[in-house]
Amino acid sequence: MATSARYFDLVCEMRDAYNHRLRLVESVRARGIKPTARLFATSALTVRKWWRRYQPQGPSGLREQSRAPHQHPLKTPPAIEQQVLALRRQLPTFGAARLKREFDLPLSHMAMPRIWREHGLLQAHASPHMGCGAVPCIVPGL
């Protein structure tokens, strides 16, 4: 199984790289890590990564894993989030910068609209490109 394409390029073009990784692991069993890396035109680190995932988890370890962070250390604390939501409900005409200034809130004025949006308190503005302006309106009887 001599491949001229590099491992990364092959995996990027595939819809599901699972079978390719399974062949890679089977090759490691038969040949070893370095010969498999040469055969698949990739680094020994990549081969070792998939081999280490395969050993404890079996074939399910070869599936793609989430890259999302497990923790958010800088996330706004729930108490402050509730305070921002309560202020928005009480004073809907105040913007984020004004609320931050008047109530000395310990978060940025950019974090407040994000919190409001997450809780459905921020209304989207109508785009000027939508409606009758984009397509001529036909009024019957004229």
C-alpha positions in Angstrom: 0.0 0.0 0.0 2.4 2.7 -1.2 0.7 6.1 -1.2 2.2 9.2 -2.8 -0.2 11.6 -1.2 0.6 12.9 2.3 -1.5 11.7 5.2 -2.8 15.2 6.0 -3.9 15.9 2.4 -5.7 12.5 2.2 -7.5 13.0 5.5 -8.6 16.5 4.5 -10.2 15.3 1.3 -12.0 12.4 2.9 -15.5 12.7 4.3 -14.7 10.1 7.0 -11.1 9.4 7.8 -12.0 6.6 10.1 -11.1 3.8 7.7 -7.8 5.4 6.8 -6.9 5.6 10.5 -8.0 2.0 11.0 -5.6 0.9 8.2 -2.9 3.0 9.8 -3.4 1.2 13.2 -3.4 -2.2 11.5 -0.2 -1.3 9.8 1.3 -0.3 13.2 0.5 -3.8 14.5 2.1 -5.5 11.6 5.1 -3.2 10.9 5.7 -0.8 13.8 5.4 3.0 14.1 8.3 4.3 12.0 7.7 2.1 9.0 4.0 2.9 9.1 4.8 6.6 9.2 7.0 6.2 6.1 4.3 4.1 4.3 1.5 6.7 5.1 3.8 9.7 4.4 3.2 11.2 7.8 5.2 11.8 11.0 5.8 9.2 13.7 4.0 11.6 16.1 0.7 11.4 14.1 1.0 7.6 13.9 1.7 7.4 17.6 -1.2 9.7 18.4 -3.7 7.4 16.7 -2.0 4.3 18.1 -2.4 5.7 21.7 -6.0 6.5 21.1 -6.7 3.1 19.7 -5.1 1.1 22.5 -7.4 2.0 25.4 -10.6 2.8 23.4 -10.4 0.4 20.5 -11.9 1.4 17.1 -14.1 4.1 18.7 -10.9 6.0 19.6 -10.3 6.6 15.9 -13.3 8.8 15.5 -13.0 12.6 15.4 -13.1 14.2 18.8 -14.6 17.6 19.7 -12.1 20.4 19.8 -14.3 22.6 21.9 -12.8 23.7 25.3 -13.9 21.6 28.3 -13.9 24.6 30.6 -14.3 28.4 30.2 -12.2 29.9 33.0 -13.1 33.5 32.0 -16.9 33.0 31.7 -19.0 35.6 33.4 -20.1 34.4 36.8 -23.9 33.6 37.1 -24.5 36.2 39.8 -23.2 39.0 37.5 -25.1 37.6 34.6 -28.3 37.7 36.5 -27.6 41.3 37.6 -27.0 42.3 34.0 -30.3 40.7 32.9 -32.2 42.3 35.7 -30.8 45.8 34.8 -31.7 45.2 31.2 -35.3 44.3 32.1 -35.6 47.4 34.4 -33.9 49.9 32.1 -34.3 48.6 28.5 -33.4 52.0 27.0 -29.9 52.0 28.6 -27.1 50.6 26.4 -24.3 48.4 27.6 -21.7 51.2 28.0 -24.1 53.3 30.0 -25.1 50.4 32.3 -21.4 49.7 32.9 -20.7 53.3 33.7 -23.7 54.0 35.9 -23.7 50.7 37.9 -19.9 50.1 37.9 -20.3 46.6 36.5 -17.1 44.4 36.5 -17.4 43.2 32.8 -16.9 44.8 29.4 -19.6 46.6 27.5 -19.1 44.0 24.8 -20.0 41.1 27.1 -23.4 42.5 28.0 -25.0 42.3 24.5 -23.7 38.7 24.3 -25.4 37.8 27.6 -28.6 39.6 26.4 -28.5 37.7 23.1 -28.1 34.4 24.9 -31.2 35.1 27.0 -33.3 36.6 24.2 -33.3 40.1 25.5 -31.6 41.7 22.5 -33.9 42.4 19.5 -32.4 42.2 16.0 -32.8 45.4 14.0 -34.5 45.2 10.6 -32.0 45.3 7.8 -32.4 48.3 5.4 -31.9 46.0 2.5 -35.0 43.9 3.2 -38.6 44.7 2.5 -40.0 46.8 -0.4 -36.8 48.7 -0.9 -35.1 45.7 -2.6 -38.0 44.7 -4.9 -40.4 47.3 -6.4 -43.7 47.2 -4.6 -46.8 46.6 -6.7 -49.8 48.4 -5.4 -53.0 47.3 -7.0 -55.2 50.1 -8.5 -52.4 52.5 -9.2 
